[in-house]
Amino acid sequence: MNNINWGGIKEKFMDQNADTIAAAIKGSLKVIEQDREKEIVSRRFGLNGQKETLEQIGDMLSITRERVRQLEKAILIRLRVCSEEGDITELAAAEKIIIRNLTEMGRVARVSTLADKIYGRETSAAERAGLAFLGNISSSLSTVDENDQYFAAIGIAEYGDTAKLKKKADEIISLIKGNKKPMTLDELDNKLNYEHPTHIEAIASISKQLATLNGLWGLAKWPTVNPKNIRDKIFVVLESKKEPMHFADIAKAISSSEFKRKNVTIQAIHNELIKDPRFVLIGRGIYALDSWGYKKGTVSDIITDILTKAGKPLTREEIVRDVLHARKVKETTILLNLQNKKLFRKVDKNSYEVA
């Protein structure tokens, strides 16, 4: 049993998936009689790796973009009818593979994610295009075309048509907007009527208006779930850690994070920490968030603030305790600052006030 090459078996299985998908695409194109119509479909979906516009195809065939659009629509309708009537014999096996994977992924998925899962590797543009093509002609599948609002996606038709998938995604967006901060899948699940949180995650993933990070879903424009610059990434790291960190540790955290771009230098991290008022230096290279109650300033400034707020002299021990809550410094540093007679006056043997 230990001699079984599970990796080889998986690879062979994925190759079979690829062959089945390829056969379904080829069988579907066979139904189209005219070469010009095959050319239109192939180029529009990018079955050869390069998706082309109506204008580009029209120029190549010496027809108007509107005529290309009409022909494309007519061809797809014809293919869907053939699919429903079982005239594309190779399609059934491909549908089974697609639906099985979609079921595991929450019933709907981005075309790119679905393709990578089916093929067991990072897929090419042509392979993803082939999957989108089959999704468009299959009566068992629903598709969402890519635009400014949505990623190209495929879903199980029984779960919802194109309009329903978009409506579900928009419902999640509205809920998160109303919450005004990122939400976990469990929090979303408590507010929505879904069978399982994985279905929510699947629907949310097709929207370009949503993003996720560290188990939280929020609007793509929110830096807490979609940080785009170094400062926002530092903020997310500190917010997640919920305690002060050294700038070198912040750099390591970013490098090992789920961020899209995480190759940053320690120097770049340090430079951004210095510039941004959200980050407060509280020790040697150690930074905290100002929202945690930390304030910028020297140790003397902190002592002055503590004594002013107290409105009365404080003992040396009380001052040290309160300063250490605001700064990660040595006790001797605090005591040395207390010796500044221009700033602090010794009231008795062990108490101080602002001079």
C-alpha positions in Angstrom: 0.0 0.0 0.0 2.9 2.4 0.8 4.3 2.0 -2.7 1.2 3.6 -4.4 2.2 6.7 -6.2 -0.7 9.0 -5.1 0.9 12.0 -6.9 1.0 10.1 -10.2 -2.6 9.0 -9.8 -3.8 12.5 -9.1 -1.9 13.8 -12.1 -3.4 11.2 -14.3 -6.8 12.0 -13.0 -6.3 15.7 -13.8 -5.1 14.8 -17.3 -8.3 12.9 -17.8 -10.2 16.0 -16.7 -8.3 18.1 -19.3 -9.0 15.5 -22.0 -12.7 15.4 -21.2 -13.0 19.2 -21.3 -11.0 19.4 -24.5 -13.3 16.7 -26.1 -16.4 18.6 -25.1 -15.1 21.9 -26.6 -14.2 20.0 -29.8 -17.5 18.3 -30.0 -19.4 21.5 -29.5 -17.5 23.2 -32.3 -18.3 20.3 -34.6 -22.0 21.2 -34.3 -21.2 24.6 -35.9 -21.2 23.9 -39.7 -19.8 27.2 -41.1 -16.1 27.9 -40.6 -16.8 31.6 -40.2 -19.1 30.9 -37.3 -16.5 28.7 -35.6 -14.0 31.5 -36.1 -16.3 34.0 -34.4 -17.0 31.8 -31.4 -13.3 30.8 -31.0 -12.1 34.4 -31.1 -14.8 35.8 -29.0 -14.2 33.4 -26.1 -10.4 33.3 -26.7 -10.3 29.5 -27.2 -6.8 29.9 -28.8 -5.7 32.1 -25.8 -6.5 35.6 -27.0 -10.0 36.9 -26.5 -11.0 39.4 -29.3 -13.5 42.2 -29.4 -16.5 42.5 -31.8 -14.6 45.2 -33.7 -11.5 43.1 -34.2 -13.4 40.1 -35.5 -15.5 42.4 -37.7 -12.4 43.9 -39.2 -11.0 40.5 -39.9 -14.2 39.2 -41.5 -15.1 42.5 -43.2 -18.4 42.7 -41.4 -19.8 45.2 -38.9 -19.4 44.7 -35.1 -23.2 44.5 -34.9 -23.3 41.7 -37.4 -20.6 39.8 -35.3 -22.7 40.3 -32.2 -25.8 38.9 -34.0 -24.0 35.9 -35.3 -22.4 35.2 -31.9 -25.8 35.3 -30.2 -27.4 33.1 -32.8 -24.6 30.5 -32.6 -24.8 30.3 -28.8 -28.5 29.9 -28.9 -28.1 27.1 -31.4 -25.4 25.4 -29.2 -27.6 25.6 -26.1 -30.5 24.0 -27.9 -28.1 21.2 -29.1 -26.9 20.9 -25.5 -30.4 20.5 -24.1 -31.4 17.9 -26.7 -28.2 15.9 -26.1 -26.8 16.4 -29.6 -23.3 17.2 -28.2 -22.5 13.7 -26.8 -19.1 14.8 -25.3 -20.6 17.6 -23.2 -22.3 15.4 -20.5 -19.0 14.0 -19.2 -17.5 17.6 -19.0 -20.6 18.9 -17.2 -20.3 16.1 -14.6 -16.7 17.2 -13.9 -17.6 20.9 -13.7 -20.7 20.3 -11.5 -18.8 18.0 -9.1 -16.1 20.6 -8.5 -18.6 23.4 -8.2 -20.5 21.4 -5.6 -17.3 21.2 -3.5 -16.6 24.9 -4.0 -20.0 26.2 -2.9 -22.0 25.8 -6.2 -20.5 28.8 -7.9 -16.9 29.9 -8.5 -14.7 32.3 -10.5 -13.8 30.7 -13.8 -10.1 31.0 -13.0 -10.4 29.3 -9.6 -12.6 26.5 -11.0 -10.3 25.9 -13.9 -7.2 25.6 -11.6 -9.1 23.1 -9.4 -10.2 21.0 -12.3 -6.8 20.9 -14.0 -4.9 20.6 -10.7 -2.5 23.5 -11.6 -2.4 27.1 -12.7 -4.3 27.2 -16.0 -3.7 29.1 -19.2 -6.0 31.8 -20.7 -7.1 29.3 -23.4 -8.0 26.6 -20.8 -10.1 29.1 -18.7 -11.7 30.4 -21.9 -12.7 26.8 -22.9 -14.4 26.3 -19.5 -16.3 29.6 -19.9 -17.4 28.5 -23.3 -18.8 25.3 -22.0 -20.5 27.2 -19.2 -22.3 29.4 -21.7 -23.7 26.6 -23.8 -24.6 24.1 -21.1 -28.2 24.0 -19.9 -26.9 22.7 -16.5 -24.7 25.7 -15.8 -25.1 29.5 -15.3 -22.4 32.0 -16.2 -21.5 35.6 -15.2 -19.5 37.6 -17.7 -16.7 39.7 -16.4 -17.2 43.4 -16.1 -16.4 46.2 -13.7 -18.6 44.7 -11.0 -18.1 40.9 -11.3 -15.4 38.3 -12.1 -16.1 35.8 -14.9 -17.9 33.0 -13.0 -19.7 29.7 -13.5 -22.5 28.3 -11.2 -24.8 25.3 -11.1 -28.0 26.4 -13.0 -30.2 24.6 -10.4 -28.7 27.0 -7.8 -29.5 30.1 -9.7 -29.3 31.8 -13.1 -27.1 34.7 -14.0 -29.5 37.3 -12.6 -30.0 35.4 -9.3 -26.2 35.0 -8.8 -25.7 38.7 -9.2 -28.6 39.5 -6.9 -27.1 37.2 -4.2 -23.7 38.9 -4.5 -25.3 42.4 -4.3 -27.2 41.3 -1.2 -24.0 40.4 0.6 -22.5 43.8 -0.5 -25.5 45.7 1.0 -25.2 43.8 4.3 -21.5 44.5 4.7 -22.0 48.2 3.7 -24.7 48.5 6.4 -22.4 46.9 8.9 -19.8 49.5 8.1 -16.9 47.1 8.9 -15.7 43.7 7.8 -17.6 40.6 8.8 -16.7 37.0 9.3 -18.5 34.2 7.4 -20.3 33.2 10.5 -21.6 36.8 11.1 -22.8 36.9 7.5 -24.4 33.5 7.9 -26.4 34.7 10.9 -27.9 37.5 8.8 -28.5 35.6 5.5 -30.6 32.5 4.6 -28.0 30.1 3.2 -27.5 26.4 3.8 -23.8 26.8 4.7 -21.2 29.6 5.0 -19.3 28.1 2.1 -22.1 29.2 -0.2 -21.8 32.7 1.1 -18.1 32.7 0.5 -18.6 31.3 -3.1 -21.1 34.0 -4.0 -19.0 36.8 -2.4 -15.9 35.7 -4.3 -17.5 36.5 -7.7 -17.9 40.2 -6.8 -15.2 42.7 -7.6 -16.7 45.0 -4.9 -15.7 42.6 -2.1 -12.4 41.4 -0.7 -11.3 39.0 2.1 -8.4 38.9 4.4 -7.7 36.9 7.6 -11.2 35.4 7.6 -12.9 38.8 7.2 -15.1 40.0 4.3 -15.4 43.6 3.5 -15.6 46.1 0.6 -12.7 46.0 -1.8 -12.0 49.7 -1.1 -11.5 49.1 2.6 -7.7 48.8 3.4 -8.5 46.4 6.3 -9.4 43.6 3.8 -7.6 44.9 0.7 -4.5 46.9 1.7 -2.9 48.3 -1.4 0.1 50.2 0.0 2.8 49.5 2.7 1.2 51.7 5.3 -2.2 49.9 5.1 -0.4 46.6 5.3 1.4 47.7 8.4 -1.9 48.8 9.9 -3.5 45.4 9.2 -0.6 43.5 10.7 -0.7 45.6 13.9 -4.5 45.5 14.1 -4.4 41.7 13.7 -1.6 41.2 16.3 -3.3 43.6 18.7 0.0 44.5 20.4 3.0 46.6 19.7 5.6 45.1 17.3 9.2 45.8 16.3 9.5 47.1 12.7 11.6 44.0 11.7 8.8 41.7 13.0 6.3 43.8 11.0 8.3 43.2 7.9 8.4 39.4 8.5 4.6 39.4 9.1 4.0 41.1 5.8 6.3 38.7 4.0 4.4 35.7 5.4 0.9 37.2 5.0 -2.0 36.7 2.5 -1.3 40.1 0.9 -1.1 40.2 -2.9 2.2 42.1 -2.9 4.3 41.3 0.1 7.9 41.8 -1.0 9.0 44.8 1.1 12.2 45.8 2.7 12.7 46.5 6.4 13.9 50.0 5.5 10.7 50.7 3.6 8.6 49.5 6.5 10.6 51.8 8.9 10.2 54.8 6.6 6.4 54.4 6.5 6.1 53.9 10.2 7.9 57.2 10.8 5.7 59.1 8.3 2.2 57.8 9.3 0.5 59.4 12.4 -1.4 56.2 13.0 1.8 54.6 14.2 3.5 55.6 17.5 7.0 54.8 18.5 6.9 53.4 22.0 10.3 51.8 22.4 13.5 51.0 20.5 12.0 50.2 17.0 8.7 49.2 18.6 5.5 50.7 17.2 1.9 50.7 18.3 -1.4 52.1 16.9 -2.5 55.5 18.1 -6.1 54.1 18.4 -4.8 51.9 21.3 -4.3 55.1 23.3 -0.6 55.6 22.6 0.5 59.2 21.9 3.6 60.5 20.2 6.2 62.3 22.3 9.3 61.8 24.4 9.4 60.0 27.8 9.4 63.5 29.4 6.3 64.4 27.4 4.6 61.2 28.7 5.5 62.0 32.3 4.2 65.5 31.9 0.9 64.3 30.5 0.5 61.7 33.3 1.2 64.3 36.1 -1.1 66.9 34.4 -4.0 64.5 34.1 -3.5 63.3 37.7 -3.8 66.9 38.9 -1.6 66.1 42.0 1.9 64.8 42.8 2.5 61.1 42.1 5.0 58.8 43.6 8.0 57.6 41.6 6.4 54.1 41.5 3.1 55.4 40.1 4.9 57.4 37.4 7.0 54.5 36.3 3.9 52.2 36.2 1.9 54.7 34.1 4.8 55.4 31.7 5.4 51.7 31.1 1.8 51.4 30.0 2.5 54.0 27.3 6.1 53.2 26.4 8.4 50.2 26.2 11.4 51.7 27.9 13.7 50.8 30.7 12.8 52.0 34.2 16.1 53.8 34.5 15.2 55.9 31.4 12.1 57.1 33.2 13.9 57.9 36.4 16.6 59.8 34.5 13.9 62.0 32.9 12.4 62.7 36.3 15.7 64.3 37.3 15.1 67.2 34.8 14.4 70.0 37.2 13.2 72.3 34.4 10.3 70.0 33.9 9.6 68.2 37.2 9.8 69.2 40.8 10.3 66.9 43.7 7.6 67.4 46.3 8.9 65.1 48.9 11.3 62.2 49.2 9.3 60.1 46.7 6.8 62.3 44.9 6.9 64.5 41.8 4.8 67.2 40.1 5.2 69.3 37.0 7.6 72.2 37.5 
